[in-house]
């Protein structure tokens, strides 16, 4: 073999960096070893590497969208003080918090002060964006969700 020829895979770190796929670089050696041992096809090898990159990007994108939404504080239903609001039914709110009612196209009526409507619409809009994985996909109305405050 002449000195001008490069070793197989020698340019991979450069190509991976150029394509901005760091997770492939992190998993390349271990995945290549496993592929050789198990005699994977080229397609299977590539699929495993690309899948890892896509999953990592999706997770990173979700974290970034939540961060850029600039919510005033991170709050969850688990943090809600049900003793301060005895009329709030914990099992019902936890069920509604799973948001299955959106996918089922069911109606839910929320009661609260007028400013609640805007806050709820923004929350539903963010949920739709996170599910779709697209920060500009749609708002609650586009997704078939109507919010009315009384």
C-alpha positions in Angstrom: 0.0 0.0 0.0 1.4 3.4 -0.9 1.9 6.3 1.5 -0.6 8.4 -0.4 -3.5 6.0 0.5 -5.2 6.5 3.8 -6.3 3.9 6.3 -9.9 2.9 6.2 -11.9 5.3 8.4 -9.0 7.7 9.0 -11.1 10.7 7.7 -14.2 9.8 9.6 -13.6 12.2 12.5 -13.1 15.0 10.1 -16.3 14.1 8.1 -18.3 13.6 11.3 -17.3 17.1 12.5 -18.0 18.7 9.2 -21.5 17.2 9.1 -22.0 18.3 12.7 -23.0 14.9 13.9 -21.2 14.5 17.3 -23.3 11.6 18.6 -22.2 9.5 15.6 -18.6 10.3 16.6 -19.2 9.3 20.2 -20.8 6.0 19.2 -18.8 5.1 16.1 -16.1 2.8 17.6 -18.4 0.8 19.8 -21.1 0.5 17.1 -18.5 -0.6 14.5 -17.1 -3.2 16.8 -20.6 -4.5 17.5 -21.5 -4.5 13.7 -18.4 -6.5 12.9 -19.1 -9.1 15.6 -22.7 -9.5 14.6 -22.1 -9.1 10.9 -24.5 -6.3 10.3 -25.3 -5.0 6.9 -24.0 -1.6 5.9 -27.6 -0.3 6.1 -28.1 -1.6 9.6 -24.8 -0.1 10.8 -25.7 3.3 9.3 -29.3 3.1 10.6 -28.1 2.6 14.2 -25.7 5.5 14.1 -28.2 7.9 12.4 -30.9 6.8 14.9 -28.7 7.8 17.8 -28.1 11.2 16.3 -31.7 11.8 15.5 -32.9 10.8 19.0 -30.3 13.1 20.6 -31.2 16.0 18.4 -34.9 15.6 19.2 -34.2 15.6 22.9 -32.0 18.6 22.6 -34.5 20.4 20.5 -37.3 19.8 23.1 -35.1 21.2 25.9 -34.2 24.2 23.8 -37.8 25.0 22.8 -38.8 24.8 26.5 -35.9 27.1 27.4 -36.7 29.6 24.7 -40.4 29.6 25.6 -39.3 31.8 28.6 -41.9 30.5 31.0 -41.7 32.5 34.2 -41.1 29.5 36.3 -41.0 25.7 35.9 -44.2 24.4 37.5 -45.7 20.9 37.4 -48.9 19.4 38.6 -46.9 17.5 41.1 -45.8 20.8 42.7 -49.4 22.0 43.0 -50.6 22.6 46.6 -53.9 20.8 46.7 -54.4 21.8 50.4 -54.4 25.5 49.4 -57.2 24.8 46.9 -59.4 22.1 48.4 -62.0 22.4 45.5 -59.3 21.1 43.1 -59.8 17.3 42.6 -56.3 15.8 42.5 -57.2 12.6 40.5 -59.2 14.7 37.9 -56.4 17.2 37.5 -53.7 14.5 37.2 -55.8 12.8 34.5 -56.3 16.0 32.6 -52.6 16.7 32.9 -51.9 13.6 30.8 -53.5 15.6 27.9 -55.2 12.5 26.4 -58.3 14.7 26.0 -56.5 16.7 23.3 -55.8 13.6 21.2 -59.3 12.3 21.8 -60.7 15.7 20.7 -62.8 15.8 23.9 -64.2 19.0 25.3 -62.9 20.3 28.6 -64.1 23.5 30.3 -61.7 25.4 32.5 -63.0 28.1 34.8 -60.9 31.0 36.0 -60.1 34.7 35.7 -60.0 36.3 32.2 -56.2 36.2 31.9 -56.4 32.4 32.3 -57.6 31.9 28.7 -54.4 33.4 27.2 -52.2 31.4 29.6 -53.9 28.2 28.8 -53.8 28.8 25.0 -50.1 29.5 25.2 -49.6 26.3 27.2 -51.6 24.2 24.7 -49.7 25.9 21.8 -46.4 25.0 23.4 -47.6 21.4 23.9 -48.5 21.1 20.3 -45.2 22.4 19.2 -43.3 20.0 21.5 -45.3 17.0 20.2 -44.8 18.0 16.6 -41.1 18.7 17.2 -41.5 22.0 15.2 -41.2 25.3 17.0 -43.5 27.0 14.5 -45.9 24.3 13.6 -49.3 25.5 14.8 -51.3 27.1 17.6 -54.0 25.5 19.7 -56.8 26.6 17.3 -54.9 25.0 14.3 -54.7 21.7 16.3 -58.5 21.7 16.8 -58.3 22.8 20.4 -60.6 25.6 21.5 -60.2 27.4 24.8 -62.9 29.5 26.3 -62.9 31.1 29.8 -66.0 31.9 31.7 
